[in-house]
Amino acid sequence: MLIVDPRSHIFHYPNQLYCIETRSERKKLPGRHYPYWWSTAYGRQIGYMKGKSKSTWRARIRLLNRTYKNLALGEADDTKPADGLRVLSFEQALETAEEWFTDFASNAIDPVPPKHREPIIPDPPDVAEYTVGHAMIEYLHWYRGNRKDIRVAAASIISFVLPDLG
């Protein structure tokens, strides 16, 4: 699972940067009716919702049907000390969210973005003589070890070369 280090990530919201990791940074944020979302992985976010009297932590996960499942995690430790149950620090909210995300892992989108997934190289054709398909698959294995990005080459060969000449 691709996890971003919580101490070095700043969530980007249209034309502004918001940091929700520390109490002092959260104090600077204006209150609003929707959370400041912070991504832990692709399709998984922790949110900070600042209210007039109290602030809360939320979590959401993107499901396969392209909807979100939301959960209220607890109150933020802006005015009270964190107790790990009802009042949570950023780290405790992040840990609680990660545990909750595992409950929906089978029904959620893959936490690795599609552009970062490694292509699957097919097996060579099951024929006795050496074909173009064999050469292309050997080339893709070589390419994976000797070049930076195999995705375009693999997609082109798998889509256009192997069906006709494989």
C-alpha positions in Angstrom: 0.0 0.0 0.0 1.3 3.4 -0.9 1.3 5.5 2.3 2.5 9.1 2.4 4.6 10.1 5.4 2.2 12.2 7.5 4.9 14.6 8.7 5.8 15.7 5.2 2.5 15.9 3.4 0.5 19.1 2.8 -3.0 18.6 1.3 -3.7 20.7 -1.8 -7.0 22.4 -2.1 -7.8 24.7 -5.0 -5.1 27.4 -5.1 -4.3 27.0 -1.4 -2.3 24.7 0.8 -3.7 23.5 4.1 -1.8 21.6 6.8 -3.9 19.7 9.3 -1.1 17.8 11.1 -0.5 20.1 14.0 -2.7 21.9 16.4 -1.1 25.2 15.6 -1.6 24.8 11.9 -5.2 23.7 12.3 -5.9 26.8 14.5 -5.1 29.0 11.5 -7.7 27.4 9.3 -11.1 29.1 8.9 -14.2 27.1 10.0 -16.4 25.6 7.3 -19.1 23.0 6.7 -17.0 20.5 4.9 -13.7 18.9 5.9 -10.2 19.7 4.9 -9.2 16.4 3.2 -5.7 14.9 3.5 -4.8 11.9 1.3 -3.2 8.8 3.0 -3.3 6.8 -0.3 -5.2 6.8 -3.5 -9.0 6.9 -2.7 -8.4 7.1 1.1 -8.5 10.4 3.0 -8.6 11.7 6.5 -10.5 14.9 7.0 -10.5 17.7 9.6 -13.7 19.6 10.0 -13.4 22.8 12.0 -16.6 23.9 13.7 -17.4 26.9 15.9 -17.3 25.0 19.3 -15.4 21.8 18.4 -13.6 20.2 15.5 -13.8 16.6 14.4 -11.8 14.0 12.4 -13.5 12.1 9.6 -12.3 9.4 7.2 -13.5 8.4 3.8 -12.7 5.6 1.3 -13.6 5.4 -2.3 -15.5 2.2 -3.2 -15.6 0.3 -6.4 -18.9 1.8 -7.4 -17.3 5.3 -7.3 -19.0 6.4 -4.1 -17.4 7.2 -0.8 -18.0 5.5 2.5 -17.6 8.1 5.4 -16.9 7.7 9.1 -16.8 10.2 11.9 -13.6 9.2 13.8 -13.9 11.5 16.9 -13.2 15.0 18.2 -9.9 16.7 17.3 -7.5 17.6 20.1 -7.6 21.3 19.5 -9.1 22.3 22.8 -8.9 19.0 24.9 -6.0 16.6 25.4 -6.1 13.5 23.2 -7.3 10.4 25.0 -7.2 8.0 22.1 -10.9 7.2 22.2 -13.2 10.2 21.9 -10.6 12.9 21.5 -7.9 12.1 18.9 -4.6 13.7 17.8 -3.7 13.7 14.1 -1.6 10.5 14.5 -4.3 8.7 16.4 -7.0 9.7 13.8 -4.7 8.6 11.0 -4.1 5.2 12.7 -7.9 4.8 13.4 -8.6 5.6 9.7 -6.1 3.1 8.5 -7.7 0.4 10.6 -11.1 1.3 9.3 -9.8 1.3 5.7 -8.8 -2.3 6.0 -12.4 -3.3 6.7 -13.4 -2.0 3.2 -10.3 -3.1 1.3 -12.2 -5.8 -0.7 -14.9 -3.3 -1.8 -12.6 -0.3 -2.3 -10.5 0.9 -5.2 -6.8 -0.1 -5.3 -4.8 2.3 -3.1 -2.1 2.5 -5.8 -3.0 4.9 -8.6 -3.5 3.3 -12.0 -0.5 5.3 -13.4 1.8 3.8 -10.8 0.8 0.1 -11.4 3.3 -2.1 -13.1 2.0 -3.8 -16.3 1.6 -7.5 -16.3 3.8 -9.1 -19.1 2.0 -12.0 -20.6 3.5 -15.5 -21.0 5.1 -16.3 -24.4 3.0 -18.1 -27.0 2.8 -21.8 -26.5 4.3 -22.9 -29.8 7.5 -24.8 -30.6 9.1 -22.3 -33.0 10.4 -18.9 -31.9 7.9 -16.1 -32.9 7.6 -12.4 -32.9 5.6 -12.8 -29.7 8.5 -14.5 -28.0 10.8 -11.7 -29.1 8.4 -9.0 -27.9 8.0 -10.6 -24.4 11.8 -11.0 -24.0 12.1 -7.4 -25.0 9.6 -6.3 -22.4 11.5 -8.2 -19.7 14.7 -6.6 -20.8 12.9 -3.2 -21.0 11.6 -3.5 -17.4 15.2 -4.0 -16.1 16.9 -1.4 -18.3 14.6 1.5 -18.8 12.6 3.8 -16.5 9.0 3.5 -17.6 7.6 0.3 -19.2 4.0 1.2 -19.2 3.8 2.8 -22.7 5.9 0.1 -24.4 4.0 -2.7 -22.7 0.6 -1.2 -23.6 1.6 -0.8 -27.2 3.1 -4.2 -27.6 0.3 -6.0 -25.8 -2.4 -4.1 -27.7 -1.0 -3.8 -31.2 1.8 -6.3 -31.8 0.9 -9.5 -29.9 -2.7 -9.8 -31.2 -1.5 -9.8 -34.9 2.0 -11.2 -34.7 2.1 -13.0 -31.4 
